[in-house]
Amino acid sequence: GRAVLCRAVEIDHKTPVLVLTGVIDPGCCISALDLGAREYVQKNLTRSEMQELVAEYLDPPIEFSSAQPGSLFDSEGANLERWRKAS
């Protein structure tokens, strides 16, 4: 996880990295934040909590489609899942 975090920050330090963990460990939390993570959050989040957390960091803001549960769309209606697969 730390290697992925370091590489993500190295590639683009402007992209927010959110760490989702099963166990809160103060040492790991401090380390992750020092390495560039923006959030260190303990599982289990509800779907709405996860949507709220992710939406807080995205620019432009996204809409969570009610027509297709689980699909993310940016403010212009582009399907972010399709974009991820193409990248």
VOBA-1610 file (N, C-alpha, C; in pm, whole numbers, padded with zeros to 5 digits, always signed):
BEGIN
Gly+00079-00119+00000Gly+00000+00000+00000Gly+00084+00127+00000Arg+00188+00126+00080Arg+00273+00246+00086Arg+00343+00272-00047Ala+00386+00165-00113Ala+00453+00181-00243Ala+00357+00242-00345Val+00232+00198-00343Val+00131+00253-00434Val+00106+00400-00402Leu+00094+00431-00274Leu+00075+00568-00231Leu+00191+00656-00277Cys+00314+00611-00253Cys+00432+00689-00295Cys+00434+00711-00446Arg+00404+00606-00521Arg+00405+00617-00667Arg+00295+00711-00716Ala+00177+00702-00657Ala+00065+00789-00697Ala+00100+00935-00674Val+00159+00964-00559Val+00197+01101-00526Val+00312+01148-00617Glu+00402+01056-00648Glu+00514+01088-00737Glu+00464+01123-00878Ile+00367+01048-00927Ile+00313+01071-01060Ile+00240+01204-01067Asp+00156+01231-00969Asp+00079+01356-00969Asp+00044+01392-00825His+00121+01483-00769His+00100+01520-00628His-00031+01596-00605Lys-00097+01637-00714Lys-00225+01709-00699Lys-00343+01614-00684Thr-00325+01489-00725Thr-00434+01392-00716Thr-00448+01345-00571Pro-00566+01363-00512Pro-00584+01322-00373Pro-00587+01170-00360Val-00512+01118-00264Val-00511+00976-00236Val-00579+00955-00101Leu-00681+00870-00102Leu-00756+00839+00019Leu-00722+00696+00059Val-00680+00675+00181Val-00646+00542+00231Val-00765+00488+00308Leu-00813+00371+00267Leu-00925+00304+00332Leu-00869+00179+00398Thr-00884+00165+00528Thr-00821+00057+00603Thr-00920-00016+00691Gly-00888-00140+00720Gly-00971-00219+00810Gly-00938-00196+00956Val-00815-00153+00983Val-00770-00132+01120Val-00700+00003+01130Ile-00743+00083+01225Ile-00677+00212+01246Ile-00551+00188+01330Asp-00439+00228+01274Asp-00311+00218+01342Asp-00250+00357+01339Pro-00235+00421+01455Pro-00185+00558+01457Pro-00053+00576+01381Gly+00039+00481+01393Gly+00166+00490+01323Gly+00149+00486+01172Cys+00065+00393+01125Cys+00039+00383+00981Cys-00034+00507+00931Cys-00125+00558+01011Cys-00199+00678+00974Cys-00104+00796+00955Ile-00017+00818+01051Ile+00079+00928+01042Ile+00171+00909+00923Ser+00217+00786+00903Ser+00305+00756+00790Ser+00236+00784+00657Ala+00111+00738+00643Ala+00037+00759+00519Ala+00015+00907+00492Leu-00020+00982+00595Leu-00041+01125+00578Leu+00091+01196+00545Asp+00200+01153+00607Asp+00331+01210+00577Asp+00373+01180+00433Leu+00332+01064+00382Leu+00367+01026+00244Leu+00279+01093+00139Gly+00174+01162+00184Gly+00091+01237+00089Gly-00055+01200+00083Ala-00099+01103+00163Ala-00242+01070+00165Ala-00321+01189+00217Arg-00439+01210+00162Arg-00524+01320+00208Arg-00617+01278+00320Glu-00653+01150+00319Glu-00744+01096+00422Glu-00698+00957+00460Tyr-00725+00919+00582Tyr-00699+00784+00633Tyr-00828+00745+00702Val-00906+00658+00639Val-01043+00631+00682Val-01060+00483+00713Gln-01130+00455+00824Gln-01156+00316+00862Gln-01280+00264+00793Lys-01271+00139+00741Lys-01387+00071+00686Lys-01485+00047+00800Asn-01595+00023+00787Asn-01694+00004+00684Asn-01773+00133+00668Leu-01761+00191+00554Leu-01839+00310+00523Leu-01965+00268+00451Thr-02071+00341+00473Thr-02191+00317+00395Thr-02166+00371+00254Arg-02250+00333+00164Arg-02236+00382+00026Arg-02243+00534+00022Ser-02336+00593+00096Ser-02350+00739+00094Ser-02229+00806+00158Glu-02173+00746+00262Glu-02052+00803+00324Glu-01935+00799+00226Met-01921+00688+00153Met-01813+00676+00055Met-01833+00777-00058Gln-01954+00791-00107Gln-01983+00887-00213Gln-01950+01029-00168Glu-01988+01062-00046Glu-01963+01195+00009Glu-01812+01220+00021Leu-01739+01122+00069Leu-01595+01135+00084Leu-01526+01154-00050Val-01560+01072-00147Val-01498+01082-00280Val-01537+01213-00347Ala-01663+01250-00341Ala-01710+01373-00406Ala-01639+01496-00349Glu-01602+01491-00223Glu-01535+01604-00157Glu-01400+01637-00224Tyr-01337+01537-00284Tyr-01204+01555-00340Tyr-01201+01568-00491Leu-01312+01548-00559Leu-01311+01553-00705Leu-01344+01691-00758Asp-01270+01731-00859Asp-01292+01859-00926Asp-01273+01837-01074Pro-01373+01852-01156Pro-01506+01902-01123Pro-01584+01799-01042Pro-01685+01848-00970Pro-01766+01757-00889Pro-01836+01653-00975Ile-01870+01541-00915Ile-01938+01435-00988Ile-02079+01418-00935Glu-02159+01349-01015Glu-02293+01309-00973Glu-02290+01158-00957Phe-02361+01108-00860Phe-02375+00965-00846Phe-02510+00928-00908Ser-02504+00855-01015Ser-02622+00822-01093Ser-02715+00729-01016Ser-02840+00766-01009Ser-02938+00678-00946Ser-02989+00576-01047Ala-02973+00604-01177Ala-03019+00512-01281Ala-02932+00387-01285Gln-02802+00403-01262Gln-02711+00289-01264Gln-02632+00289-01133Pro-02685+00223-01030Pro-02617+00225-00900Pro-02471+00184-00913Gly-02386+00263-00849Gly-02244+00233-00851Gly-02168+00299-00964Ser-02236+00360-01060Ser-02168+00425-01171Ser-02140+00569-01135Leu-02021+00614-01164Leu-01983+00752-01138Leu-01985+00832-01267Phe-02033+00954-01259Phe-02037+01043-01374Phe-01979+01176-01333Asp-01901+01237-01421Asp-01850+01370-01389Asp-01958+01473-01420Ser-01926+01600-01401Ser-02026+01705-01416Ser-02076+01719-01559Glu-02002+01664-01656Glu-02045+01670-01796Glu-02111+01541-01841Gly-02130+01447-01748Gly-02199+01322-01779Gly-02110+01212-01831Ala-01978+01231-01833Ala-01888+01127-01880Ala-01879+01016-01775Asn-01883+00893-01821Asn-01876+00779-01731Asn-01732+00759-01688Leu-01705+00779-01560Leu-01569+00770-01509Leu-01516+00628-01510Glu-01603+00528-01496Glu-01559+00389-01500Glu-01505+00357-01639Arg-01572+00402-01742Arg-01526+00381-01879Arg-01392+00451-01901Trp-01377+00571-01843Trp-01252+00645-01856Trp-01138+00569-01789Arg-01163+00513-01669Arg-01060+00440-01597Arg-01012+00322-01679Lys-01104+00248-01740Lys-01067+00130-01819Lys-00986+00168-01941Ala-01012+00286-01998Ala-00942+00330-02118Ala-00805+00386-02086Ser-00783+00426-01962Ser-00655+00489-01924Ser-00545+00388-01907
//
